Amino acid sequence: MFDILKTQRELAAIYAPSGYEGRLANHITQLAKPYADECRADALGNLIIRKRGPGKRVMLSAHMDSVALAATHIDDNGFVRFCEVGVVADIRFCAVEFGGGAAGVVGEKSDMYIDIGASSREEAQKIVNVGDMAVFKSETYTAGGGRLVSPYLDGRIGCAMLLQALSTIQEPVNDLYFVFTVQQELGSRGAKTAAFSVEPDIALAVGVTSADDMPGDARKPGTPQKLGAGASVTLRDKSVIAHPDVVRWLEAAASANKIPVQRDISASGVTDAGEIHLSHGGVPSGAVGVPVRYRHTPAEMADMADIEACSRLIYAAANTKL
């Protein structure tokens, strides 16, 4: 049986900032191969897994990349200055790790830097170079109330759910393309090229959405997303107005299988659907996701029941003849 918690723990631990998703793509390829009819990577690094079926061409997309901190220069005292890769939330004093293994702590927000323990520029340059990217160095664990805490739920849990669907669907009724995209955090660049290559009849972006059920954090305007209330079905976000046929497809699958869902309208979030729906002559597209607290921090939180609901919805929708 597919263990989604184990898979999330594995995927979250793999270094894969935007533009450097190769390690994660290789790992996902090994997990997907036993269930795939075709595995290929395009020039940008998107991983495209096909499971042949007689129906329409369905693209299911989740992104592999994560937000990161890119070293811009090192000062005389060995502190690493950086810029954000993607939108990073409050990260003061959080632990980070560079691709080469160097670890450090993010310093004060007013004059931000990464302290890697070096006492001079020369010492720091032995382990970190300009352009190196640092990612969150934190653990995946379960908290009380059936909650999962992990870095990079945004991205990796979508990949885990696609792998679960891929491993579970035995005889697909549609021609399924499980696409693991690159550089989503920089504007869904990978989704744009992947959709052009796949030429889907319909597409679904799979990932997370921001929960707003914490004290003083209600989203306005928008529809509040709550942990434990079910999978989120996107109606609109900053990048896409979900196609009505896609919304009906998802909600019909949820109703038929008694899967709890909540409708999601966001004024700020974006998904791969934003680029996919503009490919070629247009692709009916939408998105489904897991509500997550503390997005783009080292400790994102989701409800395991929502992850299960979202996984079941992906499976049910992909198994619906279109």
Summary of the structure (lengths in Angstrom):
residues: 322
radius of gyration: 19.5
end to end distance: 27.6
largest distance: 63.4
contacts: 1210
relative contact order: 0.19
helix: 30%
strand: 30%
